[in-house]
Amino acid sequence: MDAPTVVALCGSMRDESKTRAALEHALDAAAEAGAGTELLDVREYDLPVFDPDAETPPAAEELKRTIREADAVILGSPVYHGSYSAAFRNVHDYCSFDEFEDTTVGLLATAGGGSYASTLDHMRITVRGVHGWVLPHQVGIRNASDKFDEDGEFLDDALEERTRKLGRQAVEYADIEPAVTDAAVDEAAADD
């Protein structure tokens, strides 16, 4: 495989987004591992609320194309009410099987408080719903506003390493083929 492309989607509208800062660290690690990288920032796209009956706007077509052409995608969202942000969900609503099927996907969530598990669970479920292959390694950041300095650098080495590992694994598993074999299907059916 040629150098893979790893794209990160930041689902935060905040100017000083900790989600964006963390994704930049993951992308730096992906680049160091040999990938071409790109950060997709929802603030830079004019996306109306998804309407399946409306014509897809050019900004959504651009986002969809970039995600579809990526070898791996890292999705990041702040935690909002125990789930992901509306901005993240809106982009995700524009995307479907065409963008995610058999694509390696990493997950990252940043919480203002202490809980991010349900956000990562919701992200995983929706990605699997469009047949993405979700990396087992994921990153959740508690009390995110206390984890970065004013330049967006981590204040916690272990947390930085976990985040960079996500970027490296996006590259390492970018070409995985998660196809189910006939033998696996037969074995699962025999277990029923």
Buried (B, 14 or more C-beta within 10 A) or exposed (E): EEEBBBBBBBBBBBEEBBBBBBBBBBBBBBBEBBBBBBBBBBEEBEBEEBEEEEEEBEBBEEBBEBBBEBBBBBBBBBBBEEBBBEBBBBBBBBBBEEBBEEBBBBBBBBBBEEEBBBBBBBBBEBBEEBEBBBBEBBBBBBEBEEBBEEEBEBEEEEBBEBBBBBBBBBBBBBEBEEEEEEEEEEEEEEEE
